Amino acid sequence: MSKPNVLVVEDDSDILNLLKYNLQSAGFDVLASDNGYDGLAVAKGKLPDLIVLDLMLPGLDGLEVCRELKRSAETKNIPVIILTARGDEIDRIVGLELGADDYVVKPFSPREFMLRVKAVLRRSTADESGVSIWQDGSLRVDMAAHKASIDGDEMELTATEFKLLVELIRNKGKVQTRDQLLDKVWGYQFEGYARTVDTHVRRLRQKLGIYSERVETVRGVGYRFRG
């Protein structure tokens, strides 16, 4: 089997070399770019399995790169991890709203970073077992094909949003805390990342349209999918 291919778009050479070393040591092939325009071209030309994207890039900034990646049919399903020194909640929300699957703030732990890379790749390639088709009304979820649709129209879900929807459906009627969802969907629990769940739930609700009210907020606890 070929090694997973990761594209790192980062203009700081020290951080780029650190990421390359850790990724290659973990068995990944690494593509690298130090600016937004080149990174976008490499992503469209090579179609990597994962993109690690800095926000403050020369030429074209990371948010614009992410926006273009998610706009293009070729690259919209490639998972993206944003890596940046901009750690304010609003920056995190903007990145996730654009469709990024995760958001890592500098300075970061290489060990934590690698855990999150592996977790994102698991979400994008997981082979769901058990019930393969779930349907309620016109909402249909094909777990084996990683597709969800409403009235036959496919929903544009990221790998993380799809995994979140499946996890809520599988626990229909049960309250899932943010920490439980972080552990089951994201594959990790780290201090301060519970708000990531809220952002993804908000995006999922927007895409569920008439079914948005199925995802209920249980104040002070978490979320529940209402059957």
N, CA and C of each residue as an Amber inpcrd file, in Angstrom:
protein
   681
   0.8400000  -1.1990000   0.0000000   0.0000000   0.0000000   0.0000000
   0.8770000   1.2520000   0.0000000   0.4520000   2.2740000  -0.7450000
   1.2230000   3.5060000  -0.7830000   1.0460000   4.2810000   0.5130000
   2.0370000   5.1000000   0.8210000   1.9850000   5.9040000   2.0300000
   0.9970000   7.0560000   1.8490000   0.3040000   7.4530000   2.9210000
  -0.5380000   8.6500000   2.8260000   0.3190000   9.8610000   2.4670000
  -0.2250000  10.7260000   1.6520000   0.4860000  11.8890000   1.1460000
  -0.0230000  13.1480000   1.8290000   0.8470000  13.8860000   2.5110000
   0.4500000  15.0940000   3.2270000   1.1400000  16.3010000   2.6070000
   0.3560000  17.3200000   2.2670000   0.8980000  18.5860000   1.7770000
   0.9620000  19.5700000   2.9340000   2.1460000  20.1330000   3.1930000
   2.3310000  21.1460000   4.2290000   2.5970000  22.4800000   3.5480000
   1.7310000  23.4560000   3.7960000   1.9040000  24.8010000   3.2410000
   2.2680000  25.7170000   4.4020000   3.5530000  26.0530000   4.5150000
   4.0870000  26.7750000   5.6800000   5.3210000  27.5610000   5.2420000
   5.3410000  28.8770000   5.5580000   6.4520000  29.6950000   5.0970000
   7.5890000  29.8160000   6.1050000   7.4210000  29.3160000   7.3260000
   8.4940000  29.3130000   8.3170000   9.3030000  28.0290000   8.1250000
  10.5570000  28.1580000   7.6930000  11.3550000  26.9850000   7.3460000
  11.6010000  26.0710000   8.5400000  11.7600000  26.6510000   9.7350000
  11.9970000  25.8250000  10.9160000  10.7810000  24.9570000  11.2280000
   9.5910000  25.5650000  11.1840000   8.3630000  24.8050000  11.4460000
   8.1270000  23.7880000  10.3340000   8.3720000  24.1930000   9.0990000
   8.2030000  23.2730000   7.9750000   9.0860000  22.0400000   8.1400000
  10.3600000  22.2480000   8.5130000  11.2700000  21.1170000   8.6940000
  10.8420000  20.2370000   9.8670000  10.3270000  20.8650000  10.9330000
   9.8390000  20.0940000  12.0830000   8.6570000  19.2140000  11.6860000
   7.7370000  19.7930000  10.9280000   6.5690000  19.0280000  10.4920000
   6.9710000  17.9000000   9.5400000   7.8560000  18.1990000   8.6170000
   8.3160000  17.1680000   7.6810000   8.9800000  16.0160000   8.4230000
   9.8180000  16.3440000   9.3870000  10.5110000  15.2990000  10.1520000
   9.5160000  14.3910000  10.8680000   8.5340000  14.9850000  11.5510000
   7.5690000  14.1880000  12.3180000   6.6570000  13.3830000  11.4020000
   6.2340000  13.9720000  10.3040000   5.3620000  13.2600000   9.3770000
   6.0860000  12.1030000   8.6910000   7.3060000  12.3600000   8.2480000
   8.0780000  11.3090000   7.5880000   8.4450000  10.1980000   8.5670000
   8.7380000  10.5580000   9.8150000   9.0530000   9.5550000  10.8300000
   7.8510000   8.6600000  11.1100000   6.6370000   9.2050000  10.9060000
   5.4120000   8.4400000  11.1400000   4.9640000   7.6640000   9.8950000
   5.7560000   7.7450000   8.8180000   5.4510000   6.9500000   7.6330000
   4.6800000   7.6610000   6.5430000   4.6210000   9.0030000   6.5970000
   3.8990000   9.7520000   5.5630000   4.8660000  10.2580000   4.5000000
   4.3880000  10.3460000   3.2690000   5.0930000  11.0910000   2.2320000
   4.6880000  12.5550000   2.3750000   5.6430000  13.4690000   2.2150000
   5.3770000  14.8870000   2.4630000   5.6620000  15.7240000   1.2240000
   4.6700000  16.5300000   0.8450000   4.8460000  17.5780000  -0.1430000
   4.9210000  18.8910000   0.6140000   5.6860000  19.8580000   0.1170000
   5.8610000  21.1050000   0.8590000   5.7660000  22.3140000  -0.0630000
   5.2140000  23.3920000   0.4860000   5.1460000  24.6620000  -0.2260000
   5.2730000  25.7840000   0.7920000   5.8760000  26.9170000   0.3770000
   6.0760000  28.0240000   1.3170000   5.2290000  29.2480000   0.9800000
   4.2430000  29.1040000   0.0730000   3.3690000  30.2380000  -0.2190000
   2.0040000  29.7270000  -0.6870000   1.0150000  30.5950000  -0.6210000
  -0.3530000  30.1970000  -0.8900000  -0.6230000  29.7930000  -2.3310000
  -0.1120000  30.5640000  -3.2900000  -0.3810000  30.2520000  -4.6860000
   0.2140000  28.8990000  -5.0790000   1.4470000  28.6560000  -4.6760000
   2.0990000  27.3880000  -5.0070000   1.4120000  26.2320000  -4.2850000
   1.0490000  26.4620000  -3.0070000   0.3780000  25.4160000  -2.2410000
  -0.9260000  24.9990000  -2.8900000  -1.6860000  25.9800000  -3.3900000
  -2.9540000  25.6870000  -4.0600000  -2.7150000  24.8960000  -5.3460000
  -1.6700000  25.2710000  -6.0850000  -1.3530000  24.5720000  -7.3310000
  -0.9320000  23.1260000  -7.0590000  -0.1230000  22.9220000  -6.0150000
   0.3150000  21.5690000  -5.6650000  -0.8820000  20.7260000  -5.2260000
  -1.7720000  21.3300000  -4.4300000  -2.9580000  20.6000000  -3.9560000
  -3.8010000  20.1220000  -5.1290000  -4.0020000  20.9830000  -6.1290000
  -4.8350000  20.6140000  -7.2710000  -4.1220000  19.6490000  -8.2090000
  -2.7810000  19.7520000  -8.2450000  -2.0280000  18.8810000  -9.1360000
  -1.7650000  17.5060000  -8.5630000  -1.5320000  17.4230000  -7.2530000
  -1.1470000  16.1560000  -6.6130000  -2.2870000  15.4860000  -5.8460000
  -3.3130000  16.2530000  -5.4720000  -4.4680000  15.7290000  -4.7190000
  -4.0120000  14.8960000  -3.5040000  -3.3650000  15.5510000  -2.5360000
  -2.8650000  14.8330000  -1.3580000  -4.0030000  14.2890000  -0.5020000
  -3.6510000  13.3920000   0.4240000  -4.6530000  12.8190000   1.3330000
  -5.0280000  13.7900000   2.4430000  -4.1520000  14.7600000   2.7280000
  -4.3730000  15.7240000   3.8070000  -3.5500000  16.9670000   3.5190000
  -4.0830000  18.1280000   3.9010000  -3.3480000  19.3920000   3.7420000
  -3.2080000  20.0600000   5.1040000  -1.9720000  20.4170000   5.4600000
  -1.6940000  21.2010000   6.6680000  -1.3970000  22.6160000   6.1940000
  -2.1930000  23.5800000   6.6420000  -2.2060000  24.9060000   6.0220000
  -1.9930000  26.0180000   7.0370000  -0.9020000  26.7600000   6.8670000
  -0.6900000  27.9630000   7.6730000  -1.6330000  29.0580000   7.1750000
  -2.0080000  29.9940000   8.0650000  -2.8990000  31.0740000   7.6450000
  -2.1420000  32.2700000   7.0860000  -1.0670000  32.6520000   7.7500000
  -0.3340000  33.8600000   7.3430000   0.7520000  33.4890000   6.3400000
   0.3330000  33.4360000   5.0670000   1.2200000  33.0270000   3.9880000
   1.4710000  34.1950000   3.0330000   2.6360000  34.2350000   2.4200000
   2.8740000  35.2630000   1.3980000   2.0540000  34.9750000   0.1410000
   1.6840000  36.0340000  -0.5540000   0.9200000  35.8800000  -1.7870000
  -0.5550000  35.7260000  -1.5270000  -0.9880000  34.5200000  -1.2700000
  -2.3900000  34.2120000  -1.0110000  -2.4880000  33.6470000   0.3960000
  -3.2840000  34.3060000   1.2740000  -3.3120000  33.8420000   2.6560000
  -4.0620000  32.5250000   2.7910000  -3.8560000  31.8740000   3.9460000
  -4.3810000  30.5320000   4.1530000  -5.8900000  30.4340000   4.0900000
  -6.5890000  31.4680000   4.5520000  -8.0480000  31.4320000   4.4970000
  -8.5370000  31.4120000   3.0550000  -7.8800000  32.1900000   2.1860000
  -8.2640000  32.1940000   0.7790000  -7.9260000  30.8630000   0.1190000
  -6.8010000  30.2690000   0.5200000  -6.4360000  28.9550000  -0.0090000
  -7.4910000  27.9310000   0.3940000  -7.8790000  27.9570000   1.6700000
  -8.8870000  27.0160000   2.1650000 -10.2120000  27.2280000   1.4530000
 -10.5890000  28.4760000   1.2630000 -11.8550000  28.7840000   0.5790000
 -11.8420000  28.2250000  -0.8440000 -10.7310000  28.3900000  -1.5360000
 -10.6270000  27.8980000  -2.9090000 -10.6010000  26.3700000  -2.9490000
  -9.9340000  25.7490000  -1.9910000  -9.9010000  24.2860000  -1.9300000
 -11.3070000  23.7190000  -1.7690000 -12.1030000  24.3250000  -0.9060000
 -13.4450000  23.8270000  -0.6410000 -14.4350000  24.1980000  -1.7370000
 -14.0480000  25.1620000  -2.5810000 -14.9120000  25.5740000  -3.6930000
 -14.7220000  24.6580000  -4.9050000 -13.5380000  24.0620000  -5.0090000
 -13.1960000  23.2480000  -6.1690000 -13.6870000  21.8070000  -6.0030000
 -14.3160000  21.2560000  -7.0230000 -14.8190000  19.8850000  -6.9680000
 -13.6900000  18.8860000  -6.7850000 -12.5060000  19.2030000  -7.3210000
 -11.3700000  18.2880000  -7.2260000 -10.8420000  18.1600000  -5.8020000
 -10.8720000  19.2450000  -5.0570000 -10.1780000  19.2780000  -3.7670000
 -11.0930000  19.4430000  -2.5600000 -12.3940000  19.5770000  -2.7730000
 -13.2820000  19.9160000  -1.6620000 -13.3370000  18.8370000  -0.5890000
 -13.0460000  17.5800000  -0.9610000 -13.1180000  16.4930000   0.0200000
 -11.7720000  16.1870000   0.6800000 -10.7270000  16.9160000   0.3230000
  -9.4290000  16.7190000   0.9830000  -9.4820000  17.3640000   2.3610000
  -9.2270000  16.6110000   3.4310000  -9.2650000  17.2110000   4.7680000
  -8.1490000  18.2350000   4.9570000  -8.4590000  19.2910000   5.7140000
  -7.5180000  20.3900000   5.9390000  -7.3470000  20.6240000   7.4410000
  -6.0910000  20.6990000   7.8690000  -5.7790000  21.1270000   9.2340000
  -5.1150000  22.4940000   9.1360000  -5.7270000  23.4880000   9.7520000
  -5.1380000  24.8250000   9.7790000  -4.1450000  24.8980000  10.9360000
  -2.9530000  25.4250000  10.6490000  -1.8880000  25.5600000  11.6360000
  -1.4680000  27.0250000  11.6520000  -1.6580000  27.7140000  12.7880000
  -1.4390000  29.1560000  12.7920000  -1.1370000  29.7030000  14.1800000
  -0.5300000  30.8690000  14.1980000  -0.2850000  31.5680000  15.4590000
  -1.5000000  32.3710000  15.8860000  -2.5020000  32.4700000  15.0240000
  -3.7150000  33.2350000  15.3370000  -4.6750000  32.3400000  16.1140000
  -4.6040000  32.4570000  17.4520000  -5.3490000  31.5400000  18.3000000
  -6.6580000  32.0770000  18.8450000  -7.0610000  33.3000000  18.4300000
  -8.3270000  33.8500000  18.9200000  -9.4900000  32.9860000  18.4590000
 -10.5300000  32.9340000  19.2840000 -11.6790000  32.0800000  18.9670000
 -12.2940000  32.4530000  17.6260000 -12.3460000  33.7420000  17.2990000
 -12.9670000  34.1580000  16.0490000 -12.1860000  33.6170000  14.8560000
 -10.8290000  33.5830000  14.9700000 -10.0190000  33.0310000  13.8820000
 -10.2740000  31.5370000  13.7260000 -10.3960000  30.8560000  14.8700000
 -10.6660000  29.4230000  14.8320000 -12.0200000  29.1480000  14.1680000
 -13.0220000  29.9420000  14.5420000 -14.3640000  29.7470000  13.9940000
 -14.3760000  30.0110000  12.4890000 -13.6990000  31.0820000  12.0580000
 -13.6610000  31.3940000  10.6250000 -13.0350000  30.2430000   9.8480000
 -11.9260000  29.6990000  10.3600000 -11.2690000  28.5850000   9.6860000
 -12.1590000  27.3680000   9.5820000 -12.8340000  27.0320000  10.6710000
 -13.7180000  25.8700000  10.6670000 -14.9560000  26.1190000   9.8120000
 -15.4410000  27.3570000   9.8020000 -16.6090000  27.6820000   8.9770000
 -16.2970000  27.5150000   7.4900000 -15.0340000  27.7180000   7.1270000
 -14.6410000  27.5560000   5.7240000 -14.5430000  26.0900000   5.3280000
 -14.6140000  25.1960000   6.3170000 -14.5850000  23.7760000   6.0010000
 -13.3500000  23.0470000   6.4720000 -12.4480000  23.7320000   7.2110000
 -11.2820000  23.0350000   7.7610000 -11.7480000  21.9760000   8.7540000
 -11.0030000  20.8790000   8.8420000 -11.3860000  19.7760000   9.7180000
 -10.8130000  19.9240000  11.1180000  -9.7430000  20.6810000  11.2550000
  -9.1550000  20.8920000  12.5800000  -8.3290000  22.1640000  12.5430000
  -7.9300000  22.6420000  13.7400000  -7.2790000  23.9360000  13.8730000
  -6.2380000  23.8200000  14.9810000  -4.9700000  23.9270000  14.6390000
  -3.8760000  23.7840000  15.6080000  -3.1800000  25.1290000  15.7600000
  -3.0090000  25.5590000  17.0120000  -2.4330000  26.8690000  17.2950000
  -0.9530000  26.7330000  17.6510000  -0.1200000  27.5970000  17.0570000
   1.3000000  27.6620000  17.3940000   1.4750000  28.4640000  18.6900000
   2.4530000  28.1300000  19.5180000   3.3180000  26.9490000  19.4590000
   2.5230000  25.6930000  19.7830000   2.9410000  24.5620000  19.2280000
   2.1720000  23.3270000  19.3640000   3.0880000  22.1820000  19.7710000
   2.4790000  21.1630000  20.3060000   3.1910000  19.9400000  20.6530000
   3.2520000  19.0400000  19.4240000   4.4340000  18.6370000  18.9600000
   4.5110000  17.7190000  17.8180000   3.7200000  16.4370000  18.0560000
   3.7140000  15.9550000  19.2920000   2.9760000  14.7310000  19.6010000
   1.4740000  14.9580000  19.4110000   0.9770000  16.0910000  19.9380000
  -0.4500000  16.3970000  19.7680000  -0.7740000  16.5750000  18.2930000
   0.1050000  17.2620000  17.5750000  -0.1160000  17.4870000  16.1460000
  -0.2450000  16.1650000  15.4050000   0.6370000  15.2110000  15.6720000
   0.5960000  13.9290000  14.9760000  -0.6650000  13.1420000  15.3310000
  -1.1040000  13.2170000  16.5860000  -2.3450000  12.5530000  16.9820000
  -3.5170000  13.0980000  16.1750000  -3.5050000  14.3910000  15.9550000
  -4.6120000  15.0140000  15.2540000  -4.5590000  14.7490000  13.7480000
  -3.3520000  14.6670000  13.1950000  -3.2110000  14.2760000  11.7920000
  -3.7880000  12.8860000  11.5780000  -3.4190000  11.9590000  12.4320000
  -3.9010000  10.5830000  12.3010000  -5.4110000  10.5010000  12.5230000
  -5.9290000  11.3040000  13.4520000  -7.3670000  11.2930000  13.7190000
  -8.1460000  11.8160000  12.5210000  -7.6660000  12.8930000  11.8910000
  -8.3450000  13.4470000  10.7160000  -8.3260000  12.4480000   9.5650000
  -7.2060000  11.7690000   9.3630000  -7.1260000  10.7850000   8.2870000
  -8.0370000   9.5900000   8.5620000  -8.1450000   9.1940000   9.8340000
  -9.0680000   8.1010000  10.1710000 -10.4950000   8.4880000   9.8350000
 -10.8670000   9.7280000  10.1180000 -12.2340000  10.1620000   9.8400000
 -12.5190000  10.1770000   8.3500000 -11.5170000  10.4990000   7.5410000
 -11.7420000  10.6270000   6.1040000 -11.6850000   9.2900000   5.3700000
 -11.1190000   8.2540000   6.0100000 -10.9680000   6.9680000   5.3310000
 -11.6540000   5.8280000   6.0560000 -12.3030000   6.1200000   7.1870000
 -12.8940000   5.0490000   7.9960000 -13.9200000   4.2570000   7.1950000
 -13.8720000   2.9460000   7.3690000 -14.8400000   2.0540000   6.7240000
 -15.9120000   1.7150000   7.7440000 -17.0510000   2.3740000   7.6380000
 -18.1050000   2.1680000   8.6280000 -18.6760000   0.7570000   8.5070000
 -18.8880000   0.1150000   9.6420000 -19.4630000  -1.2320000   9.6420000
 -20.8380000  -1.1830000  10.2990000 -21.5370000  -2.3200000  10.2910000
 -22.8690000  -2.3640000  10.8900000 -23.9010000  -1.8920000   9.8840000
 -24.8660000  -1.0950000  10.3540000 -25.9210000  -0.5980000   9.4690000
 -25.3070000   0.3400000   8.4370000 -25.4910000   0.0200000   7.1690000
 -24.8480000   0.8290000   6.1320000 -25.7290000   1.9600000   5.6330000
 -27.0380000   1.7840000   5.7140000 -27.9680000   2.8230000   5.2520000
 -28.9110000   3.1840000   6.3930000 -29.0250000   4.4740000   6.6710000
 -29.9730000   4.9590000   7.6780000 -30.8370000   6.0010000   6.9900000
 -32.1540000   5.9210000   7.1880000 -33.0510000   6.8770000   6.5530000
 -34.1900000   7.2390000   7.4750000 -34.5310000   8.5200000   7.4750000
 -35.6700000   9.0220000   8.2360000 -36.2970000  10.1220000   7.3930000
 -37.4760000   9.8580000   6.8780000 -38.0770000  10.8200000   5.9580000
 -37.2260000  10.9050000   4.7050000 -36.9000000  12.1130000   4.2910000
 -36.0810000  12.2870000   3.0920000 -34.5960000  12.4180000   3.4120000
 -34.2480000  12.3270000   4.7160000 -32.8420000  12.3700000   5.1280000
 -32.2730000  10.9530000   5.0560000 -31.2630000  10.7690000   4.2240000
 -30.6680000   9.4540000   4.0080000 -29.1640000   9.5230000   4.2320000
 -28.6360000   8.5940000   5.0190000 -27.2080000   8.5500000   5.3030000
 -26.6670000   7.1870000   4.8920000 -25.7520000   7.1960000   3.9240000
 -25.0900000   5.9790000   3.4640000 -23.7270000   5.9390000   4.1470000
 -23.6140000   5.1460000   5.2180000 -22.4010000   5.1470000   6.0330000
 -21.2240000   4.5010000   5.3180000 -21.4990000   3.4980000   4.4840000
 -20.4080000   2.8380000   3.7670000 -19.8180000   3.7480000   2.6900000
 -20.6820000   4.5180000   2.0290000 -20.2310000   5.4040000   0.9520000
 -19.8450000   6.7910000   1.4560000 -20.0550000   7.0390000   2.7560000
 -19.7620000   8.3540000   3.3440000 -20.5260000   9.4620000   2.6100000
 -21.8340000   9.2420000   2.4390000 -22.6590000  10.2400000   1.7810000
 -23.9560000  10.4350000   2.5570000 -24.4460000  11.6590000   2.5540000
 -25.7400000  11.9700000   3.1570000 -26.5160000  12.8270000   2.1610000
 -27.8230000  12.6290000   2.1100000 -28.6220000  13.3830000   1.1550000
 -29.9790000  13.7240000   1.7470000 -30.5700000  14.7780000   1.2090000
 -31.9260000  15.1930000   1.5640000 -32.7140000  15.3290000   0.2710000
 -33.8260000  14.5960000   0.1700000 -34.6200000  14.5730000  -1.0620000
 -33.7710000  14.2000000  -2.2800000 -32.7690000  13.3420000  -2.0610000
 -31.9250000  12.8960000  -3.1610000 -30.7780000  13.8140000  -3.4940000
 -30.7380000  15.0140000  -2.8740000 -29.6490000  15.9580000  -3.1250000
 -28.5410000  15.7320000  -2.0980000 -27.3360000  15.4210000  -2.5900000
 -26.2360000  15.1150000  -1.6830000 -25.8090000  16.3480000  -0.8790000
 -25.6110000  16.1600000   0.4200000 -25.1400000  17.2280000   1.2960000
 -23.6250000  17.3690000   1.1580000 -23.1480000  18.5950000   1.1340000
 -21.7110000  18.8630000   1.0230000 -21.1010000  18.8400000   2.4230000
 -20.7850000  17.6450000   2.9170000 -20.2440000  17.4860000   4.2640000
 -18.7540000  17.1930000   4.2260000 -18.0070000  17.8090000   5.1540000
 -16.6140000  17.4210000   5.3230000 -16.5780000  16.0550000   6.0110000
 -15.3980000  15.4350000   6.0360000 -15.2580000  14.1400000   6.7010000
 -15.6510000  14.2430000   8.1720000 -15.2820000  15.3470000   8.8130000
 -15.5940000  15.5310000  10.2260000 -17.0840000  15.7190000  10.4430000
 -17.7190000  16.5200000   9.5950000 -19.1620000  16.7320000   9.7220000
 -19.9310000  15.4380000   9.5100000 -19.4780000  14.6250000   8.5440000
 -20.1540000  13.3510000   8.3070000 -19.9960000  12.4270000   9.5180000
 -18.7870000  12.3460000  10.0630000 -18.5570000  11.4810000  11.2230000
 -19.3860000  11.9630000  12.4190000 -19.5050000  13.2810000  12.5820000
 -20.3030000  13.8420000  13.6620000 -21.7730000  13.4660000  13.4950000
 -22.2940000  13.5720000  12.2750000 -23.6840000  13.2060000  12.0060000
 -23.9200000  11.7340000  12.3160000 -23.0060000  10.8770000  11.8660000
 -23.1440000   9.4370000  12.1020000 -23.1130000   9.1270000  13.5970000
 -22.2180000   9.7750000  14.3260000 -22.1100000   9.5230000  15.7670000
 -23.3830000   9.9420000  16.4900000 -23.9640000  11.0630000  16.1180000
 -25.2070000  11.5170000  16.7320000 -26.3570000  10.5650000  16.3980000
 -26.4150000  10.1160000  15.1470000 -27.4850000   9.2030000  14.7350000
 -27.3670000   7.8740000  15.4680000 -26.1600000   7.3520000  15.5660000
 -25.9610000   6.0650000  16.2330000 -26.3430000   6.1070000  17.7160000
 -26.3180000   7.3070000  18.2790000 -26.6940000   7.4640000  19.6830000
 -28.0040000   8.2430000  19.7960000 -28.8700000   8.0440000  18.8230000
 -30.1430000   8.7730000  18.7450000 -30.9020000   8.6900000  20.0660000
 -31.3140000   9.8470000  20.5660000 -32.0660000   9.9040000  21.8170000
 -31.1900000  10.0300000  23.0460000 -29.8780000   9.8190000  22.8890000
 -28.9540000   9.9050000  24.0270000 -28.1570000  11.2060000  23.9440000
 -27.9250000  11.8080000  25.0920000 -27.1300000  13.0310000  25.1280000
 -25.6480000  12.6810000  25.0220000 -24.9600000  13.3490000  24.0950000
 -23.5130000  13.1850000  23.9440000 -22.8310000  14.4680000  24.4150000
 -21.9510000  14.3560000  25.4000000 -21.2470000  15.5410000  25.8720000
 -20.2180000  15.9740000  24.8280000 -19.7460000  17.1970000  24.9500000
 -18.7230000  17.6850000  24.0210000 -17.4560000  16.8370000  24.1280000
 -17.0840000  16.4670000  25.3510000 -15.8870000  15.6410000  25.5230000
 -16.0620000  14.2700000  24.8790000 -17.2510000  13.6950000  24.9770000
 -17.5080000  12.3970000  24.3390000 -17.3920000  12.5220000  22.8220000
 -17.9400000  13.6020000  22.2660000 -17.8690000  13.7960000  20.8270000
 -16.4360000  14.0560000  20.3710000 -15.6800000  14.8210000  21.1500000
 -14.2720000  15.0340000  20.8170000 -13.5310000  13.7100000  20.7550000
 -13.8170000  12.8460000  21.7190000 -13.1210000  11.5660000  21.8050000
 -13.5370000  10.6350000  20.6540000 -14.8460000  10.5860000  20.3570000
 -15.3400000   9.6280000  19.3630000 -15.1890000  10.1240000  17.9300000
 -15.3840000  11.4190000  17.7150000 -15.3400000  11.9600000  16.3600000
 -13.9500000  12.4580000  15.9960000 -13.3610000  13.2340000  16.8990000
 -12.0420000  13.8030000  16.6200000 -10.9050000  12.8560000  17.0140000
 -11.1780000  11.9430000  17.9630000 -10.1580000  10.9900000  18.3720000
  -9.1950000  11.5180000  19.4020000  -9.5400000  12.6170000  20.0660000
  -8.6750000  13.1550000  21.1140000  -9.4860000  14.0690000  22.0160000
  -8.9220000  14.3660000  23.1760000  -9.4700000  15.3740000  24.0800000
  -8.3210000  16.2540000  24.5470000  -8.3890000  17.5420000  24.2620000
  -7.3850000  18.4770000  24.7200000  -8.0800000  19.7010000  25.3050000
  -7.4650000  20.2720000  26.2960000  -8.0270000  21.4250000  26.9990000
  -8.3230000  22.5510000  26.0130000  -9.5320000  23.0930000  26.0930000
  -9.8660000  24.2700000  25.3070000 -10.4460000  24.0010000  23.9290000
 -10.6250000  22.7200000  23.5570000 -11.0930000  22.4260000  22.2050000
 -12.5570000  22.0220000  22.1350000 -13.2790000  22.1000000  23.2600000
 -14.6930000  21.7400000  23.2460000 -15.4940000  22.6720000  22.3340000
 -15.0520000  23.9270000  22.1850000 -15.7690000  24.8720000  21.3210000
 -15.7100000  24.4550000  19.8570000 -14.7070000  23.6470000  19.5060000
 -14.6220000  23.1180000  18.1490000 -15.8810000  22.3210000  17.8200000
 -16.3920000  21.5760000  18.7970000 -17.6100000  20.7910000  18.6010000
 -18.7690000  21.7150000  18.2630000 -18.9010000  22.8140000  18.9980000
 -20.0070000  23.7470000  18.7690000 -19.9860000  24.2960000  17.3420000
 -18.8010000  24.6380000  16.8570000 -18.6890000  25.1900000  15.5060000
 -19.1130000  24.1710000  14.4600000 -18.6820000  22.9170000  14.6260000
 -19.0460000  21.8840000  13.6660000 -20.5390000  21.5460000  13.7460000
 -21.1060000  21.5580000  14.9380000 -22.5430000  21.3160000  15.0740000
 -23.3210000  22.4200000  14.3630000 -22.8810000  23.6740000  14.5110000
 -23.5650000  24.7820000  13.8450000 -23.5180000  24.6090000  12.3210000
 -22.3560000  24.2240000  11.7970000 -22.2440000  23.9990000  10.3450000
 -23.1260000  22.8320000   9.9080000 -23.1490000  21.7790000  10.7190000
 -23.9610000  20.6100000  10.3810000 -25.4380000  20.9720000  10.3460000
 -25.8810000  21.7550000  11.3130000 -27.2820000  22.1830000  11.3370000
 -27.6340000  22.9850000  10.0740000 -26.7490000  23.8710000   9.6690000
 -27.0120000  24.6660000   8.4660000 -27.2160000  23.7610000   7.2570000
 -26.4210000  22.7020000   7.1720000 -26.4940000  21.8110000   6.0160000
 -27.6630000  20.8350000   6.1140000 -28.1620000  20.5970000   7.3250000
 -29.3050000  19.7020000   7.5020000 -30.6140000  20.3700000   7.0780000
 -30.6120000  21.6910000   6.9540000 -31.7920000  22.3890000   6.4690000
 -33.0330000  22.1110000   7.3010000 -34.0690000  21.5300000   6.7000000
 -35.3310000  21.2890000   7.4050000 -35.1720000  20.2720000   8.5400000
 -34.0580000  19.5590000   8.5580000 -33.8110000  18.5830000   9.6220000
 -32.8840000  19.1310000  10.7150000 -32.5880000  20.4260000  10.6620000
 -31.6390000  21.0100000  11.6080000 -32.0910000  20.8580000  13.0650000
 -33.4180000  20.8930000  13.2890000 -33.9180000  20.8140000  14.6630000
 -33.7630000  19.4180000  15.2610000 -33.3790000  18.4360000  14.4280000
 -33.1310000  17.0960000  14.9650000 -31.9210000  17.0890000  15.8980000
 -30.9850000  18.0010000  15.6690000 -29.8120000  18.0970000  16.5320000
 -30.1290000  19.0900000  17.6490000 -30.4400000  18.5690000  18.8030000
 -30.8510000  19.3950000  19.9350000 -29.6700000  19.7350000  20.8320000
 -29.6760000  20.9650000  21.3460000 -28.6880000  21.3730000  22.3430000
 -29.2450000  21.0960000  23.7260000 -28.4980000  20.3540000  24.5200000
 -28.8640000  20.1210000  25.9160000 -27.9540000  21.0320000  26.7360000
 -28.5210000  22.1350000  27.2080000 -27.7180000  23.1890000  27.8310000
 -26.8680000  22.6620000  28.9820000 -25.5970000  23.0530000  28.9340000
 -24.6690000  22.6740000  29.9900000 -24.1600000  21.2520000  29.8960000
 -24.6480000  20.5040000  28.8710000 -24.2450000  19.0900000  28.7540000
 -23.6360000  18.8180000  27.3710000 -24.4380000  18.9280000  26.3110000
 -23.9460000  18.5990000  24.9860000 -25.0440000  18.5910000  23.9550000
 -25.1060000  17.5310000  23.1490000 -26.0550000  17.4650000  22.0430000
 -26.7330000  16.0890000  21.9640000 -27.9430000  16.1110000  21.3560000
 -28.7020000  14.8790000  21.2040000 -29.4120000  14.9140000  19.8530000
 -29.4040000  13.7600000  19.1730000 -30.1230000  13.6600000  17.9030000
 -31.5120000  13.1050000  18.1990000 -32.5290000  13.8530000  17.8210000
 -33.9110000  13.4630000  18.0870000 -34.4650000  12.6670000  16.9150000
 -34.9310000  11.4700000  17.1780000 -35.4660000  10.6190000  16.1170000
 -36.8840000  11.0180000  15.7610000
